[in-house]
Amino acid sequence: MDLVVERLGLYGEGVGRLDGLTIFVDGALPQEVVEAEIYEQKKHFARARTLQLLKESPHRIQPLCPLFGRCGGCQLMHLHYEQQLEAKRTRIVDALERIAKLDVVVDPCLPSPKPFAYRNKIQLPLSSRRRLGLYAFNTHELVEIDNCPIHCDLGEKVMQQIQQLLLNYPEELDMRHLLIKTAVHTGQVLVILVTQSDRPLTRLAEQIITSLPQVKGVVQNINSSNGNTILSRDYRLLAGQGWIEERLNDLLFKVSPASFFQVNPLQAEQLYKQVVELSNLTGKERILDAYCGVGTLALIFAKNANEVIGIDVVADAIVDARENAKRNQLYNARFIVGLAEEQIAALEAIDVAILNPPRKGCAALLLDQLVEKKPKRIIYISCDPATLARDLNLLHHKGYQIESVQPIDMFPQTMHVECIVSLKI
């Protein structure tokens, strides 16, 4: 069939309609006309592949990566960056209108300081030929890679050196994944080797440390399960130290193997700056950070507030958060292990609440408990437009007004978009 592509779908695929049927077309862009062939049909939609591009979008560009379209890491590398930003803004607008029934102004998406070489973390499965790769989109098919254009420069150097060590390693190698975490501001790297068995890869770890002085530690993660989860909770130090330090917004943070840290640190600094500005602090406020992780945002706020309370369900993250508070000599921040919805009731009055939940959004109970505390301002940082819209709808009906909606591009070349929403009562 010949199909007119109207918009982008959730995963960066083109979307068109034919005889009332929604058709998702791999790799097609809005304003394009394609000759397409359906390869999967359901009751209400179908999936198709492009046979021929009949009319090309004026915003289509040549992807920087030769593996684009095979590797599943990027979805938008064939679209000009300015249009990527507009596509992400449109995702937020659509979700707020369709799910939350809210008609609000959505600001232009804030571009990343670096559209390429921005990621400070990469997870690479290992093929039977000891080649590192990434999975093709939505499959377990391994695509071997030589480099990754969105991975930071120092991480790339480490990855390519480790690839050579793996190819030349003289012993049998029980290894499933390689993880590389890079602190771009301090130039430190942490390497995690994921194995099926608990046989220590000490020799490989020592080779990595010797050949790459930027690598401060090599850790082994033993994961014998057959599921899709890459990491288990079993970490063992093989060489060097088991953590690195990164500097963000003039503060120093410990990054350990299991801790979450923003993967685009240059853009994270822009995000945190925006959140602090939106909070309009006088220095007298008590602030709640309901999903605080290792305390990054809580400690940035601690420099500008009277008191900050951080809550997170991950005990290891709270250990790191408390250590980060001491590291930066910030003693007006305290951290609690637990579910925010269970801990919030015992807290005293809150002036500003920071919500930065995972993709599933906030628990309804947390929002109910939070509204009872009546913070003057709520700053919601979202990584999923659909759950953001759901939660904003609830807060709006509880009396909170939306002041601003600021999309922010944390993941260039992909369809992911983060968003900062400021609400006041």
GUMAR-119912 format. One line per field, with one value per residue (C-alpha): residue in one letter; x, y, z. Coordinates in steps of 0.001 Angstrom, whole numbers, always signed. Example, Ala and Ser with C-alpha at 12.3 -4.5 7.8 and 13.67 -1.06 7.14 Angstrom:
2
resn <- c(A	S)
u <- c(+12300	+13670)
v <- c(-4500	-1060)
w <- c(+7800	+7140)
//
This chain:
425
resn <- c(M	D	L	V	V	E	R	L	G	L	Y	G	E	G	V	G	R	L	D	G	L	T	I	F	V	D	G	A	L	P	Q	E	V	V	E	A	E	I	Y	E	Q	K	K	H	F	A	R	A	R	T	L	Q	L	L	K	E	S	P	H	R	I	Q	P	L	C	P	L	F	G	R	C	G	G	C	Q	L	M	H	L	H	Y	E	Q	Q	L	E	A	K	R	T	R	I	V	D	A	L	E	R	I	A	K	L	D	V	V	V	D	P	C	L	P	S	P	K	P	F	A	Y	R	N	K	I	Q	L	P	L	S	S	R	R	R	L	G	L	Y	A	F	N	T	H	E	L	V	E	I	D	N	C	P	I	H	C	D	L	G	E	K	V	M	Q	Q	I	Q	Q	L	L	L	N	Y	P	E	E	L	D	M	R	H	L	L	I	K	T	A	V	H	T	G	Q	V	L	V	I	L	V	T	Q	S	D	R	P	L	T	R	L	A	E	Q	I	I	T	S	L	P	Q	V	K	G	V	V	Q	N	I	N	S	S	N	G	N	T	I	L	S	R	D	Y	R	L	L	A	G	Q	G	W	I	E	E	R	L	N	D	L	L	F	K	V	S	P	A	S	F	F	Q	V	N	P	L	Q	A	E	Q	L	Y	K	Q	V	V	E	L	S	N	L	T	G	K	E	R	I	L	D	A	Y	C	G	V	G	T	L	A	L	I	F	A	K	N	A	N	E	V	I	G	I	D	V	V	A	D	A	I	V	D	A	R	E	N	A	K	R	N	Q	L	Y	N	A	R	F	I	V	G	L	A	E	E	Q	I	A	A	L	E	A	I	D	V	A	I	L	N	P	P	R	K	G	C	A	A	L	L	L	D	Q	L	V	E	K	K	P	K	R	I	I	Y	I	S	C	D	P	A	T	L	A	R	D	L	N	L	L	H	H	K	G	Y	Q	I	E	S	V	Q	P	I	D	M	F	P	Q	T	M	H	V	E	C	I	V	S	L	K	I)
u <- c(+0	+956	+674	+885	+2778	+1073	+3051	+5557	+4551	+5721	+8855	+9770	+7922	+5839	+2053	-506	-4098	-5718	-9440	-9713	-6797	-3813	-556	+2881	+5698	+9271	+11669	+9152	+8833	+5929	+5180	+6541	+4685	+5877	+5128	+4666	+4028	+2148	+3949	+1726	-1993	-4181	-7830	-7177	-3681	-1009	+2785	+4472	+7920	+8896	+9490	+10082	+10209	+7932	+8126	+10881	+10508	+12471	+13739	+15202	+19011	+21680	+22119	+25582	+25651	+25821	+23887	+20895	+17742	+19346	+20574	+17685	+19474	+18346	+15055	+15408	+18915	+17440	+15511	+17047	+17698	+15384	+12548	+13444	+12865	+9507	+8464	+9203	+7269	+4348	+4452	+3933	+1143	-684	-476	-1738	-4644	-5625	-5053	-5207	-7746	-5577	-5109	-1846	+1089	+3999	+7316	+9776	+11888	+15216	+18008	+20860	+24269	+25557	+23246	+25945	+28584	+26422	+25819	+27971	+26799	+26570	+25432	+26838	+25991	+28810	+28436	+29766	+32647	+33564	+32331	+30459	+27109	+23618	+20263	+18160	+14930	+12449	+14455	+17239	+19216	+22702	+24106	+27902	+29262	+32645	+31533	+28444	+27973	+25847	+28362	+30780	+34328	+36136	+33674	+34261	+38028	+37555	+35053	+37319	+40351	+38332	+37075	+40688	+41421	+38370	+39402	+42927	+41951	+43678	+41247	+37661	+35442	+32150	+30813	+27338	+27530	+29971	+28819	+30848	+30056	+31975	+32247	+32737	+33707	+36281	+37530	+36944	+35528	+33945	+33739	+31236	+31694	+28462	+28995	+26851	+29087	+30970	+34405	+36352	+37680	+40643	+43145	+40913	+40227	+43947	+44540	+41829	+43218	+46800	+45989	+43478	+44532	+41169	+39454	+39377	+37689	+36502	+33549	+32060	+28305	+27160	+23788	+22882	+19215	+17911	+15604	+16011	+17424	+21086	+22267	+21729	+22434	+25633	+28629	+32266	+35250	+37996	+40471	+40800	+37876	+34181	+32972	+33853	+33144	+31336	+30915	+27552	+26542	+29686	+28907	+30753	+28778	+29693	+28638	+28563	+27684	+24012	+23259	+21133	+22799	+21566	+23069	+23396	+25344	+25660	+21905	+21274	+23001	+20601	+17640	+18681	+19283	+15764	+14185	+15906	+14860	+11235	+11153	+11618	+13467	+14074	+16331	+13654	+11822	+11463	+11725	+10653	+12478	+10181	+12332	+15756	+18057	+21656	+20629	+21738	+18812	+18208	+21756	+21623	+18502	+20176	+22483	+19440	+16928	+16495	+15983	+15647	+14157	+14953	+13078	+13893	+12895	+16398	+18479	+21829	+20845	+20126	+23523	+25125	+22937	+24024	+27653	+27243	+25827	+28949	+31217	+29781	+29449	+25710	+24143	+20637	+19653	+18370	+17512	+14916	+14647	+11120	+8165	+7425	+3671	+4280	+6809	+5238	+2454	+4982	+6674	+6097	+4918	+6429	+6873	+8116	+7797	+10047	+8637	+11017	+9425	+10384	+8536	+5431	+4833	+3724	+1602	-1895	-1561	+1565	-248	-3201	-867	+1110	-1985	-2961	+394	-484	+3023	+2903	+4690	+5218	+7926	+7255	+10128	+8808	+10394	+7059	+4433	+1518	+2036	+2856	-520	-2324	-722	-1188	-4877	-5169	-3199	-5219	-8476	-7031	-6569	-3051	-2586	+39	+2447	+4810	+5551	+9159	+10154	+13869	+15881	+17925	+18218	+18946	+18425	+15715	+11972	+12454	+11620	+11787	+9603	+9621	+6216	+5775	+2503	+1279	-1768)
v <- c(+0	+3684	+5333	+8948	+9177	+11634	+11495	+9573	+6747	+6019	+4195	+6537	+4632	+6459	+6350	+6474	+5369	+3345	+2541	+3334	+1053	+2577	+1421	+1714	+1909	+1197	+4048	+6345	+10042	+12506	+14142	+11090	+8890	+5290	+2109	-231	-3919	-5169	-7908	-8052	-7293	-7050	-6033	-2288	-1761	-3189	-3017	-2478	-2194	+386	-1047	+2291	+5932	+7782	+11224	+12125	+14347	+17626	+16830	+13407	+13223	+10548	+8722	+9085	+5419	+2714	+348	+2670	+693	-2574	-1667	-755	+1968	+4955	+5633	+9176	+9470	+9912	+13037	+16521	+17431	+20471	+18208	+15624	+18330	+19253	+15573	+15272	+18438	+17007	+13825	+15901	+17991	+14872	+13130	+16175	+16710	+13067	+11627	+14585	+16624	+19672	+22547	+24129	+25822	+23427	+25227	+24250	+21210	+22219	+20835	+18743	+20491	+17508	+15624	+12913	+11457	+12347	+9009	+8253	+4629	+1724	-1905	-4332	-8022	-10320	-12571	-16132	-14630	-12393	-9343	-6578	-5484	-4138	-5797	-5112	-3312	-5467	-8674	-10764	-10587	-9265	-6622	-6483	-2930	-1226	+2079	+3936	+7595	+8507	+7053	+9560	+9776	+8421	+5540	+4712	+4574	+2177	+42	-406	-1289	-3855	-5309	-6036	-7584	-9841	-11031	-11842	-13279	-16689	-18397	-19558	-16509	-16861	-13365	-12157	-8349	-5482	-2284	+924	+3926	+7127	+10250	+12799	+15735	+13861	+11497	+8351	+5050	+2053	-1302	-4052	-7573	-9614	-13374	-16493	-18208	-16883	-17774	-14526	-12794	-11418	-11679	-9762	-7123	-6598	-6279	-3612	-1614	-1860	-817	+1919	+4256	+6061	+2894	+3246	-78	-3356	-5106	-8511	-9021	-12643	-13182	-16852	-16180	-16669	-13631	-10281	-8505	-7698	-7197	-9150	-7769	-9840	-7520	-8472	-6158	-7566	-4667	-1031	+557	-247	+3261	+6489	+10163	+12601	+16359	+17984	+21577	+22065	+19028	+15702	+12445	+8814	+6557	+2869	-96	-292	+3396	+5346	+8418	+10617	+9272	+12715	+14679	+17930	+18055	+16911	+20080	+22129	+20170	+20684	+24397	+24741	+22867	+25103	+28266	+27086	+26494	+30221	+29464	+32037	+29782	+29118	+26212	+22578	+20446	+16860	+14853	+11838	+9695	+10934	+8133	+8913	+12422	+14383	+16797	+16824	+18014	+20651	+21966	+21734	+24596	+26850	+25684	+25333	+21544	+18749	+15309	+12633	+9328	+6293	+2636	+1440	+1060	+1170	+4479	+5986	+4796	+6630	+9708	+9994	+9556	+12198	+14631	+14150	+14362	+17798	+18918	+19484	+18731	+20088	+17063	+13830	+10642	+7955	+4403	+3391	+4036	+7741	+7100	+5291	+7767	+11090	+11018	+11291	+14357	+17901	+20688	+20734	+23916	+22410	+18814	+17353	+14320	+12443	+8986	+6050	+5463	+4088	+7489	+8250	+5970	+7460	+7120	+9296	+12058	+11846	+12049	+14881	+16991	+16704	+18317	+21240	+22186	+25612	+24237	+20837	+20265	+17064	+15648	+12964	+10447	+9188	+11523	+9118	+8645	+12350	+13230	+10777	+12241	+15872	+15184	+14001	+16963	+19410	+18070	+18395	+22132	+22503	+24798	+24156	+27081	+25752	+22643	+22343	+19301	+18571	+16318	+13964	+11301	+12751	+10416	+8519	+9074	+9393	+12789	+14161	+16989	+19463	+20656	+23367	+23399	+25721	+25770)
w <- c(+0	-332	+3063	+4273	+7582	+9946	+13182	+15286	+17605	+21119	+19937	+17072	+14351	+11739	+12172	+9358	+8791	+6035	+5942	+9671	+10600	+12445	+10856	+12494	+9935	+11046	+10272	+8554	+9438	+9458	+6074	+4231	+1761	+1771	-69	+2871	+3486	+6553	+8465	+11580	+11852	+14931	+15324	+15763	+14346	+12079	+11769	+8425	+6867	+4264	+785	-919	+144	-2294	-672	+1783	+4847	+4620	+8138	+7312	+7691	+7264	+10624	+12148	+13186	+10458	+12747	+13120	+12400	+13554	+17043	+19338	+21299	+19199	+17415	+16008	+14575	+11083	+12194	+12410	+16054	+16090	+14949	+17592	+20203	+18689	+18568	+22284	+23100	+21096	+23191	+26342	+24767	+23539	+26927	+28857	+26454	+25978	+29479	+31876	+29818	+30563	+28150	+29325	+27629	+27083	+26600	+23842	+24739	+26288	+24055	+25419	+25519	+23517	+21113	+20788	+23159	+26164	+27919	+30963	+31179	+28762	+29190	+26636	+26272	+25138	+22084	+21797	+19761	+22725	+20846	+22660	+21289	+21876	+21336	+18265	+19144	+21049	+20473	+21983	+18756	+19539	+17184	+17546	+17688	+17335	+18838	+20053	+18996	+22032	+24544	+26123	+24750	+27818	+28142	+24465	+24987	+27916	+25999	+23006	+25134	+27094	+23793	+22811	+26207	+25863	+22398	+23631	+27025	+27241	+29623	+29349	+29864	+31739	+31133	+30158	+30170	+30495	+32237	+32111	+34324	+33595	+35732	+32953	+35193	+37305	+34573	+36651	+35356	+37083	+35258	+36159	+34758	+34905	+35075	+35350	+37922	+40937	+39526	+39993	+36859	+38793	+35951	+33548	+36195	+36785	+33025	+32817	+35749	+34416	+30847	+31736	+34580	+34359	+35624	+39400	+40080	+38564	+40195	+39414	+39531	+39772	+38099	+37595	+36756	+33219	+33169	+31426	+34486	+33863	+37442	+40634	+44116	+44446	+43845	+44533	+44221	+41956	+41667	+42758	+44611	+44301	+43465	+41656	+42322	+40045	+40397	+39629	+40392	+42546	+44712	+44837	+44617	+45128	+42247	+43174	+40899	+41930	+42405	+39930	+38452	+35596	+32356	+30747	+33386	+31406	+30881	+34459	+35657	+33501	+34889	+38522	+37919	+36479	+39398	+41968	+40092	+39877	+43638	+44448	+47687	+50395	+52491	+55139	+53475	+54522	+51388	+50704	+48024	+47759	+45426	+46440	+45195	+46204	+47264	+44205	+44021	+47794	+48464	+45729	+47484	+50892	+49871	+49410	+52043	+55792	+55790	+53238	+53874	+51307	+51103	+48969	+49130	+48080	+51243	+49392	+47798	+51217	+52487	+49548	+50124	+53758	+52732	+50023	+52617	+54778	+51723	+50927	+54588	+54253	+57615	+57003	+54899	+56402	+54577	+55320	+53947	+52945	+50688	+50532	+50843	+54159	+55580	+54652	+57266	+60125	+58656	+59858	+57547	+54047	+52017	+48745	+47508	+44800	+42986	+40692	+40421	+38180	+34901	+36663	+38267	+41829	+43977	+44343	+48126	+48068	+46183	+48604	+51616	+50031	+49312	+52991	+53882	+51572	+50349	+48703	+45670	+44013	+41404	+39434	+37343	+35009	+32647	+31251	+29743	+30313	+34061	+34407	+32858	+35127	+38261	+37182	+36638	+40251	+41659	+39551	+40953	+44469	+43954	+42521	+39529	+36871	+36562	+33898	+31837	+30627	+28513	+28690	+26386	+28549	+25826	+22355	+19363	+21294	+21871	+25656	+27123	+30655	+31864	+34777	+35939	+38561	+40523	+43260	+45522)
//
